[in-house]
């Protein structure tokens, strides 16, 4: 069976700082407004070292930046990887 785990040079803190300009990436966790529902105050907790996230209002959660990108932009896995690879090129 093939291993479909995708590894990239993009760190979670780099990715999330691009998604949420202005967040502080010098700590392990950040709280931001959740993009998955109409959020009026920060309810999305992001682990900036490992990449997982969880919204305490709508329940959105995932294990990393690939899942976050797929969900936020309604993309399939292949489309997501292509976009993240393009982001990696810089």
Secondary structure as UniProt FT lines:
FT   HELIX           12..19
FT   TURN            21..22
FT   STRAND          29..32
FT   TURN            35..38
FT   STRAND          44..47
FT   TURN            48..50
FT   STRAND          53..55
FT   TURN            56..58
FT   STRAND          61..62
FT   HELIX           65..73
FT   HELIX           77..89
//
